[in-house]
Amino acid sequence: ILITVAAVTIIWAAIIPMISNELGGATECFDASAALTVSSDYSCYNAAAGSVPANVSIQVSRATGDFTLLGVDVLGSYEGSADTVMFNSTTAQKIPAANGALVYTIIVNSTTTSDMEFKLDGIDQASVAARVQAGQTEKLCDGSAVTEIRPCE
């Protein structure tokens, strides 16, 4: 009986922190996913023109919430293919402040080797995924609702 009690105590001490960390990460991701959106107002695609490469402008808006935002992944897709560009506090384009918005301008080039460009032939949809602080780790959350990207006028 003493061995059983000791085994249960050891397992309990290991399992409870893991469950607590996962629940905390889920709550933070839920809050962050609800707070980040891609706005169609200032999101559009510019086709290549002469020496100017094709690019997309994507407006990411952030509401308030009880989470620490470490970065955002902007997801772009075109005819079934998709790519992601990550922004955080160390990239040239930062992350939106609470109750703020930023417009990210990203080059679209299917032959690029840069992590800061979409490796696509074009772009017709975009979404955003939050990177949040979950305990002592960084957690990538699910993407927001997909927004259609129209040509710029």
C-alpha positions in Angstrom: 0.0 0.0 0.0 2.8 2.4 0.8 4.4 1.8 -2.6 1.1 2.5 -4.3 0.6 5.8 -2.4 4.2 6.8 -3.2 3.7 6.0 -6.9 0.4 8.0 -7.1 2.1 11.0 -5.3 5.0 11.0 -7.8 2.8 10.7 -10.8 0.4 13.3 -9.4 3.3 15.8 -8.9 4.4 15.3 -12.5 1.0 15.3 -14.2 -0.7 18.3 -12.6 1.9 20.9 -13.8 1.7 19.5 -17.3 -2.1 19.8 -17.3 -2.0 23.3 -15.8 0.5 24.5 -18.5 -1.6 23.1 -21.3 -4.8 24.7 -20.0 -3.1 28.0 -19.6 -1.8 27.9 -23.1 -5.3 27.1 -24.4 -6.8 30.0 -22.6 -4.2 32.4 -23.9 -4.5 31.1 -27.4 -8.3 31.5 -27.3 -7.9 35.2 -26.1 -5.2 36.0 -28.7 -7.1 34.4 -31.6 -10.2 36.4 -30.7 -8.1 39.6 -30.4 -6.2 39.4 -33.7 -7.9 39.8 -37.1 -7.0 40.6 -40.7 -9.0 43.7 -41.8 -10.0 43.9 -45.5 -10.1 47.7 -45.4 -6.3 48.1 -46.0 -5.5 44.6 -47.3 -4.8 44.2 -51.0 -2.5 42.7 -53.6 -0.3 44.7 -56.1 0.8 42.7 -59.2 4.4 43.2 -60.3 5.0 46.3 -62.5 8.3 46.7 -64.2 11.1 46.5 -61.7 8.7 46.7 -58.7 8.0 43.2 -57.4 4.5 41.9 -56.6 3.5 42.6 -53.0 0.6 42.4 -50.6 -0.5 44.7 -47.9 -2.2 43.0 -45.0 -3.7 45.0 -42.1 -3.6 43.1 -38.8 -5.8 44.6 -36.0 -5.4 43.7 -32.3 -7.9 44.2 -29.5 -7.1 43.9 -25.8 -6.9 40.6 -24.0 -5.2 38.8 -21.1 -2.2 37.4 -23.0 1.4 38.3 -23.8 1.7 38.6 -27.6 5.3 37.6 -28.7 4.7 37.6 -32.4 2.3 37.1 -35.3 2.4 34.7 -38.2 0.8 36.2 -41.3 -0.5 33.3 -43.5 -1.0 33.9 -47.2 -2.5 31.5 -49.7 -2.9 31.3 -53.5 -4.7 28.6 -55.5 -4.2 25.9 -52.8 -0.6 26.8 -51.9 0.2 28.6 -48.6 3.2 30.3 -46.9 3.8 32.1 -43.6 5.9 35.1 -42.7 6.6 35.6 -38.9 6.8 39.0 -37.3 8.0 39.7 -33.7 9.7 42.4 -31.6 13.0 41.8 -33.4 11.9 42.0 -37.0 11.8 45.3 -39.0 8.0 45.4 -38.9 6.9 45.0 -35.3 3.7 43.5 -33.8 0.5 45.6 -33.2 0.0 47.1 -29.8 -3.2 46.5 -27.8 -6.1 48.3 -29.5 -3.9 49.0 -32.5 -3.3 47.9 -36.0 -0.4 47.6 -38.4 -0.2 47.1 -42.2 2.4 44.6 -43.2 3.7 44.9 -46.7 5.2 41.6 -47.9 6.8 40.8 -51.3 5.2 37.9 -53.2 7.8 36.0 -55.1 7.6 32.3 -55.8 11.4 32.0 -56.3 12.5 33.9 -53.2 14.8 32.5 -50.5 13.9 35.1 -47.9 11.8 34.2 -44.8 10.3 37.6 -45.0 8.6 37.1 -48.3 5.7 34.9 -49.5 7.0 32.1 -51.7 3.8 32.1 -53.8 2.8 33.0 -57.4 0.1 35.5 -56.1 -2.1 35.8 -53.1 -5.9 35.7 -52.7 -6.4 35.0 -49.0 -4.8 35.8 -45.7 -5.1 35.1 -42.0 -3.1 35.6 -38.9 -1.9 33.4 -36.0 -0.7 34.6 -32.6 2.5 33.5 -30.9 1.8 33.9 -27.1 3.7 33.4 -23.9 2.3 30.2 -22.2 4.1 29.7 -18.9 7.8 29.6 -19.8 7.3 28.7 -23.5 6.2 30.3 -26.7 3.0 28.8 -28.2 1.8 29.2 -31.8 -2.0 29.5 -31.8 -4.5 28.6 -34.6 -5.0 31.1 -37.4 -7.9 33.6 -37.5 -10.7 33.5 -40.0 -9.5 33.8 -43.6 -9.9 37.2 -45.3 -10.1 37.5 -49.1 -7.4 39.7 -50.6 -8.6 41.9 -53.5 -6.4 43.7 -56.0 -5.3 47.2 -54.9 -7.0 50.1 -56.6 
